[in-house]
Amino acid sequence: MGKSGHICCPASARASGVSNPLGRVLDRKEIGSFVFVNHHYPKLAERASHSHPWLHLTMVRQGHYCRKLGRRTDNYQAGSLTFLQTNDSHTDSYAPGSKCLHVVIPSEVEQRLTRDFGIQGAAGQIPLSLSARFSIALQGEFRRADSESPPIVEALLFDLVSRHLNIIRDRSSARPRWLGSLLDYLDDTFEQEWSLQNTAAEMGVHPVYLCRTFSEHFDCTLGEYIRKQRVLRAWQLLAIGDSTLAEIASQSGFADQSHFTRAFKNHFGITPGEWRRQGSPDTALNKKALSKLE
């Protein structure tokens, strides 16, 4: 790989005319053959249809962006972690104030991922149950970037892809079939206002049947699952971003900061402010918090 502007990229990327990144590069590091680029988009940043000659991950640390890929348009909120396949044509639109960490995956690693797993099915947004843990771990390696980081980053990616594909297979084989669709739907909407009636209508089942079936398969109620998702997203955003507690509360789906603080403390026995002052991805406090969400 050769250097071009702020990002290390192949010559073919320069020829494509998209080697100049949108927004402002806050930090860029080469970790072995991986390239991590931390971007800030102070104002609306848009790019027409284009592609990249590399596989990469995008982690939204703050704000949100919209990506159109084929006929599908997705809005990725703070905390989302997504794969974009090599040479996939897409358009991007980053909201003002957004911050993203992009990870360029070298071709030799992509080839091994394809050989071992077949990664086409791993495109798109990764479920929160994985994205929270792996986004924090990847950002931790970006921050420390020592001699041990390259093999750790590679191991994280292989673990992430393996777990993601397992989730896709599990959900596609779920019985009843709508249950897998429900989990995908909740991944995309848990931070929004929700009602049992609307959720059941989306799945085409009776609300009572939905609640009973969900509890039988997941050992918790639908409401408890959504609350857990929101707490997990908040815990993730505390670790990877620098948003205020009020902003994190809103981004995670809580009615207000007070509601967020109560729910967070009920799960972890510590307030979000106390966690931010005391915790980090490597501390025993943080590992204990994560164990409560597994």
N, C-alpha and C positions, 0 to 999 in steps of 0.2 A: 504494500500500500504506500502511496506517496502523499505528500502534504499538499493541500490546496486551501488557501485562506485559513480559517480557524479550525477546519476539520480535516482529519486524515482520510483521504478517499482515493479510489482508483482513478486512473486517467479517464475511464469511460464516464465517470461522474462529472468530470470537468467538461467533457464533450456534451453532456446532457444539458448543461447550462443551469444546474441547480446546486452547484457546489457552494455558492454563497448562502449561508444560512439566513433565515428570517430572524428578525429581532436582534438581540444583543447577546453575545457569548459572555457569560459570567466567568466560566472556568472550563478548561478542556484538559483532559489527561489521557495519555496512552497507557493502558494497563496491559502489558504484553502486546498482543495483536488486537485487543479490544480498544475502542475509542469511546470515551465518555465525554459528552458535551452538555454543559448546563446552560440553558437558554433562558433569557428573560424577554418578554414581549411587552414593552411599555405601552404600545398602542396596538390597535387592530393590525394583525399581520396575516396576509392572505397570499396564497400561491395557486395559480391555475394548474390544470392537470399536468402531472409530472411523475417520474418514478425514480427509484434509487437502485443502483446495482449492488445492493447489499441487504441482508436481513437486519432488522433492527427493532429494538424495544423503545417505547416512549413511556416515560413515567411523568404524570402530571403532578407537580409538587404544589401548585397553586393555580387557581383560576380554572379555565376549561378551554377545550378546542373542539372544532367540528371537522370530521374527515368524511369525504365522499369517496367511496370505493365501489366502482361499478354502479349498480342501481341502488346501492345501500348508502344511507347517510347516518352517521353515528355521532353523538355528542359525548365527549369524554370529560368527566368531571374530575375535580381534584382527588388524587389518590388512585386514579385508574392506571393500569399497566397494560399495554397493548403491543402485540407483534404486528409488524408490517413486512410482508413477504418481499423478497427480491423481485424487482421489476414490476411490481403492482402499480398501475397507474391510479393516481388519486389526487384530490385537491385538499388543501388544508386551510383552516381559518382559526387563528388563535385570538382569543378574547384579550382586550387590553389588561395588562397586569399579570398575565399568566406566566408561570415558570415551569419549565419541563427539563427533565434529564433524559437525554437520548443516548442509547447504547448501540454503537455500530458493531455488529457481530461479524468477525472475519470469515471469509469463504471456506477455509478449511474446517472451522467449527460448524458452520452451516451444513457442510457435506456430511460430517459425522452425525449431526442431528437428523438429517434426512435419511441417512443409512440406517441408523438405529431405531428411529421412531416414525419417520415420515411426518414432516412438520406442517404440511399444508393445512391440516385440520386445526393447527394451533393458532391460526390467524385470528385477529380481532382481540376483544377485551378478555382479560383473564379474570376469573371469579375472585371476589374480594377475599375469600378464605385463603387464596394463594397470593394475591397481589400485595396484601398488607405485609406478610412475612418477607416475601422476596424483594419487594421494593426497598424495604428498610435494610435488608442484607446487602443489596447491590449498592445502595447509597453509602452504606458503611464502608465498603471496599473502595468506592470512589473517593471518600474523604481520607482514608488512611493510605491507600495506594502504595503498599510496600512490596517487598520481593515475593511475598506469599500470595498476593492478590490475584495474579493471572490464573493459576490453577483453581483458586477458590471461585472466581467469577465463572469459569468454565463449568465447574461442578454445580454451581447454583443454577446455571442455565439448563443443564441436562436434567437436574432434579425438577426444575420448574416445568419444563416441557413434558416430562414423563407424568407428573402429577396432573397437569392441565389436560393432557390427552386421556388420562384415566377418568377424569371428571366428565369429559365429553362423552366417553363411552358409557359410563354409568348412567348419565342422564338420558342418553338416547335409548337405553335398554330398561329404563325405569318402568315399573308397572304400578298403577296405570300410566300410560304414556304421557298424559298431560302433566304428570308430576315433574318430569324433567323440564318441560316447557315452563312450569311455574317457577322453578329455581332460576332459570335463565331470566325470566321476567322480573323476579325479585332482585337479581343482581343488577339489573338496569334501572330499577325504580325505588329501591328501598329507602333512599334519602328523600323521596317525594311524599306528599300527603297520600295516605292510602285508606281504603275502606274494604271490609270483607266482601261487601256486595259487588264492588267494582272489580276486585281481584277475581272473585268467582266467575263473574261475567266474562272477563278476559279469557279464562280457561274453559268456559262453556260447561261448568258444573254447578251443582247446588252448593250454596255456602256451607251448609251443615256437613255435606259429604266432603267438601274440601278440608274443613277443619279436622274432621275425624280421620281422614286418610293421611293428612299431613302429620298429625300427632302420632299415628301408628308407625310411620316410616322414619320419623326424625326425633322421636322422644322429647319433643317440645311443642308448644303451640306455635301457630303462625305468628302471633304477636310477639312472642318471646324470640323467635328467629329474627324478625325484623329489628327488634331492639338490639339484639346481639350484633347484627350487621352494622348498625349505626355506631355502636360503641367501638367496634373493630375499626371502622373507617376513621373515627375520631382519634383513636390511639395511633393509627398509621399517620394521619396528618400531623399530629403532634411531633412525630419523629422525623418526617421527611420534609416538612415545610416550615414556614415562618409566619403563617397566618395568625391573627389574634384568636383568642378563645371564642369570641363571639362569631367570628368568621367560620371557625371550625364547627361550631355548633350548627350554623346554618348549612354548611356544606355536607354535614353528616345527617341532616334530616331532623334535628331536634327543634322543638318549638322556639326555644330561646336558650341563652347561656345557662340560666338557672336549671332548666330541665336537663341540659347536657351534663352539668356538674353533678346533679343528683344521680343520674344513670351511671355515669363514669365511676363515681365513688361506690355505688352499690355493687358494681362488678369488681373493682380493684381495691377498695378500701382506702383510696387516696384520691384527692381531687385532681382535675387536669392541670391546674396551676402548680400543685405540689409535684406532680409527675414531671412536668416540664423543667422544674428547677432541679429535680433529683435524678431523673431517669435519662438514659441514653440507650441506644441499641445493644450495648455490650454489658449493661449492668444486670446484677441479679434481680433488681426490682423490675426491669423490663422483661426479663425472661419469665419471672413469676407471673407477670401480667399476661403474657402471651399464653402461658399454660392454662389460664382460666378461660381462654377463648377457643381452645382446641376441642 
